[in-house]
Amino acid sequence: LKSKFLFRHGEAPGAPAMRVLTAVMVAAGAMPNGLGKTPPMGWSTWMTCADEGCTHDYCNEKEVKEAAQALIDTGMQKAGYNYVNLDDCWAYNRSVTDGSLTWDPARFPSGIPALTDWLHDKGFKFGLYTSAGNETCSSGGRAIRIPRARGHYEQD
């Protein structure tokens, strides 16, 4: 199919495809409320490593705050990098009193609620990972197994 709209005399062979791709990208832009303007962007603790082989997720409160502050200081947060997500490194065990998932007190001495407040006060969105299976895929370099959400979906 050759069309006057698609093909113009003397242009590069790939130009028509680029015009169509551009039109599709513009048409598939953000919602009027801005949703979808960019993919979710930010920083995740996944594969922040304490070991040379980088075989597990390791993070702590200090590292998370430093990474978030770096996003602010470098202008990345203003550019849309406003998510901070903790992967396998934060959880520790389940509370013996109510079965709730707890954080590692050695890694997060102020606690996850305090870290959440700090991040929200700085304008970040915050996420926590847990596994829907039997346990998470990484112990975060610790000699313990990190409990799963299975059987605790409502509670977690």
C-alpha positions, 0 to 999 in steps of 0.5 A: 500500500502506497499512500501520499500520506505515508510516503513522501518523495525523497525521504528515507525508507523507514520514515513512514513507519516512524510517522505511524509509530509517532502517531500511535505513541501520541494517541496512546499518551497519558490519561487526562489525569496524568496517569500513564504519562511515564512508567513507574520510576524510582529506586528498588533495593533489589540486588543492592548487595553486601556480597561480592557475588551479588547473590541476594538482596541486602538493604537497611534503613540508612541505605534506603534514606541515602538512596531517596535523598540522592534521588532528591539531590540529583533532581531525579525525583522532580523528573518523576522518579518518585517510587521507593520499593523494598524487596526481600531485605526488610522482613524478618519474621512473624509476630508470635502475638498476632502473626503479623509480618515484622521488619528486621530490627537490626536493619531498620531500627526506627521501624518500617512505619517510621521509614514510611512516614519519612519517605512520604514526608519527602514526597515518595510513594513507598512499596514493600515486597512479600511473596505469595508463595511459601517464602521469599526468594532471598533471605537478604543474606541472613541465615533465616527464611523470610516468611511468606504471605500465603495464608496471611493475605488479608492480614498483610 
